Amino acid sequence: MGCGLEDRKKELDERELRIADRERMVILREKELQLFEDSLKRNIAIRDSSLLLTDSSSLPLPDSLSGSWDVTMLCTKTNCTGFAVGDTRKETWLFIKRDEVVSVRAMQGDKLIRVYVGAFNGEGFQLSVPPTATDSLSSSMTVSLKVEGLNKLSGERLIRQADGCNSFFKVDITRPAVSKNNL
């Protein structure tokens, strides 16, 4: 009667481990899908809200300012946790004109991290991140930029959080250098 009982118990234990591993993989996949769905909803809300922010006094974005720019942001003042004076952020911004609205896609590598919308006033930009359904209405992120030259913009980014704290960043934006290999 005891023949093979240990082997069958071992097989059952291994089978239970495989089933538990599959359950963990299914749970992880469900979480990934939920994050992806939330991201899609956020992007749709951003796109929809950008259509509401048209400013009839704005000027169209000149073709010379459209395209990709390298961005360096330096924290100059903060009373928020999670930020420190001297913190540096690097991103790539893609300036796009849609009718009279300027849209800026902020990227880190190939990942879209936020979208700013606003207007070009002839001398610079006034941009903000539209609130989404999941954001607090008392939080905001705004950027003011001046055109310093054909390949340079500069200004300030202000992050106001719902708890009342503020973080100020000096923003320097330059056109990426074109290497001879890319020509």
C-alpha positions as CSV (number, residue, x, y, z in Angstrom):
1,M,0.0,0.0,0.0
2,G,2.9,2.4,0.7
3,C,4.4,1.8,-2.7
4,G,4.8,5.1,-4.6
5,L,3.0,7.1,-1.9
6,E,6.0,9.4,-1.5
7,D,6.4,9.8,-5.2
8,R,2.7,10.7,-5.7
9,K,2.9,13.2,-2.8
10,K,6.0,14.8,-4.3
11,E,4.2,15.1,-7.7
12,L,1.2,16.7,-6.1
13,D,3.4,19.2,-4.3
14,E,5.2,20.1,-7.5
15,R,1.9,20.4,-9.3
16,E,0.5,22.8,-6.6
17,L,3.7,24.9,-7.0
18,R,3.2,25.2,-10.7
19,I,-0.4,26.2,-10.3
20,A,0.5,28.8,-7.7
21,D,3.2,30.2,-10.1
22,R,0.6,30.4,-12.9
23,E,-1.8,32.2,-10.6
24,R,0.9,34.8,-9.7
25,M,1.6,35.3,-13.5
26,V,-2.1,35.8,-14.2
27,I,-2.4,38.4,-11.3
28,L,0.7,40.2,-12.6
29,R,-0.7,40.3,-16.2
30,E,-4.0,41.6,-14.9
31,K,-2.2,44.4,-13.1
32,E,-0.2,45.2,-16.2
33,L,-3.4,45.4,-18.2
34,Q,-5.0,47.7,-15.6
35,L,-2.0,50.0,-15.7
36,F,-2.2,50.1,-19.5
37,E,-5.9,50.8,-19.5
38,D,-5.4,53.6,-16.9
39,S,-2.7,55.1,-19.2
40,L,-5.0,55.0,-22.2
41,K,-7.8,56.7,-20.3
42,R,-5.3,59.4,-19.0
43,N,-4.0,60.0,-22.6
44,I,-7.6,60.3,-23.9
45,A,-8.5,62.8,-21.2
46,I,-5.3,64.8,-21.9
47,R,-6.1,64.9,-25.6
48,D,-9.7,65.8,-25.0
49,S,-8.9,68.6,-22.5
50,S,-6.3,70.1,-24.8
51,L,-9.0,70.9,-27.2
52,L,-10.7,73.0,-24.5
53,L,-7.6,75.1,-23.9
54,T,-7.6,77.1,-27.1
55,D,-6.7,80.7,-26.7
56,S,-7.8,83.0,-29.5
57,S,-5.1,85.5,-28.7
58,S,-2.3,83.0,-29.2
59,L,-0.2,82.9,-32.3
60,P,0.5,79.8,-34.3
61,L,3.7,78.0,-33.5
62,P,6.4,78.9,-36.1
63,D,7.8,75.9,-38.0
64,S,11.3,76.8,-36.7
65,L,10.2,75.9,-33.1
66,S,8.4,72.7,-34.0
67,G,10.1,69.4,-33.3
68,S,12.3,67.8,-30.7
69,W,14.2,69.7,-28.0
70,D,16.6,68.6,-25.2
71,V,15.4,69.8,-21.8
72,T,17.3,70.2,-18.5
73,M,15.4,71.3,-15.4
74,L,17.1,72.4,-12.2
75,C,15.1,72.6,-8.9
76,T,15.8,76.1,-7.5
77,K,13.3,76.3,-4.7
78,T,11.0,73.8,-3.0
79,N,9.1,73.1,0.2
80,C,7.8,69.7,-1.1
81,T,8.9,66.3,0.0
82,G,10.3,64.3,-2.9
83,F,12.2,67.3,-4.4
84,A,15.4,69.0,-3.3
85,V,17.1,72.2,-4.4
86,G,19.7,71.1,-7.0
87,D,17.8,68.1,-8.3
88,T,18.2,67.9,-12.1
89,R,15.6,66.4,-14.5
90,K,16.4,65.6,-18.2
91,E,13.7,65.1,-20.8
92,T,13.1,65.4,-24.5
93,W,10.2,67.6,-25.5
94,L,8.4,67.4,-28.8
95,F,6.7,70.7,-29.7
96,I,3.6,70.2,-32.0
97,K,1.1,72.7,-33.4
98,R,-2.5,71.6,-33.7
99,D,-4.6,74.5,-35.0
100,E,-3.8,77.3,-32.6
101,V,-2.9,75.0,-29.7
102,V,0.7,74.1,-28.9
103,S,1.1,70.6,-27.6
104,V,4.3,69.5,-25.9
105,R,5.0,65.8,-25.4
106,A,7.5,65.3,-22.5
107,M,9.5,62.1,-23.0
108,Q,12.1,60.1,-21.0
109,G,13.6,57.8,-23.5
110,D,10.7,56.3,-25.5
111,K,8.2,56.7,-22.6
112,L,5.7,59.6,-22.7
113,I,5.6,61.0,-19.1
114,R,3.3,64.0,-19.6
115,V,1.7,66.3,-22.1
116,Y,1.7,70.1,-21.8
117,V,-0.8,72.3,-23.8
118,G,-0.8,76.0,-24.2
119,A,0.0,78.8,-26.6
120,F,2.9,80.6,-28.3
121,N,2.6,84.4,-27.8
122,G,5.3,85.5,-30.3
123,E,8.0,85.7,-27.6
124,G,7.5,82.4,-25.8
125,F,5.2,79.8,-24.5
126,Q,2.7,79.5,-21.7
127,L,2.1,75.8,-21.1
128,S,0.3,73.7,-18.5
129,V,-0.6,70.1,-17.8
130,P,-4.4,69.7,-18.1
131,P,-5.9,68.0,-15.0
132,T,-7.3,64.6,-15.5
133,A,-10.1,62.8,-13.8
134,T,-7.7,61.2,-11.3
135,D,-5.7,64.4,-10.5
136,S,-6.6,66.8,-7.7
137,L,-7.9,70.1,-9.1
138,S,-5.7,71.9,-6.6
139,S,-2.6,70.4,-8.1
140,S,-1.0,72.1,-11.2
141,M,2.1,72.2,-13.4
142,T,2.8,75.2,-15.5
143,V,5.8,76.2,-17.7
144,S,6.7,79.7,-18.9
145,L,9.3,79.9,-21.7
146,K,11.0,82.6,-23.6
147,V,12.7,82.2,-27.0
148,E,16.4,83.0,-26.5
149,G,17.4,82.1,-30.0
150,L,16.9,79.8,-32.9
151,N,18.1,76.8,-30.9
152,K,17.5,77.9,-27.3
153,L,14.5,78.4,-25.0
154,S,14.6,79.1,-21.3
155,G,12.2,79.7,-18.4
156,E,10.6,78.3,-15.3
157,R,8.4,75.3,-14.4
158,L,6.2,75.5,-11.3
159,I,4.7,72.5,-9.7
160,R,1.9,73.3,-7.2
161,Q,0.8,70.2,-5.2
162,A,-2.6,69.7,-3.5
163,D,-1.0,69.9,0.0
164,G,0.0,73.5,-0.8
165,C,3.7,73.0,-1.4
166,N,5.5,74.4,-4.5
167,S,8.6,73.4,-6.5
168,F,10.3,75.8,-8.9
169,F,12.6,74.6,-11.7
170,K,14.9,76.6,-14.0
171,V,14.3,75.2,-17.5
172,D,16.9,75.3,-20.3
173,I,15.9,73.9,-23.6
174,T,18.2,73.4,-26.6
175,R,17.8,71.9,-30.1
176,P,19.6,68.6,-30.3
177,A,22.8,68.7,-32.2
178,V,22.7,67.0,-35.6
179,S,25.7,64.8,-36.0
180,K,27.4,64.3,-39.4
181,N,26.4,60.6,-39.2
182,N,22.7,61.5,-39.2
183,L,23.0,63.5,-42.5
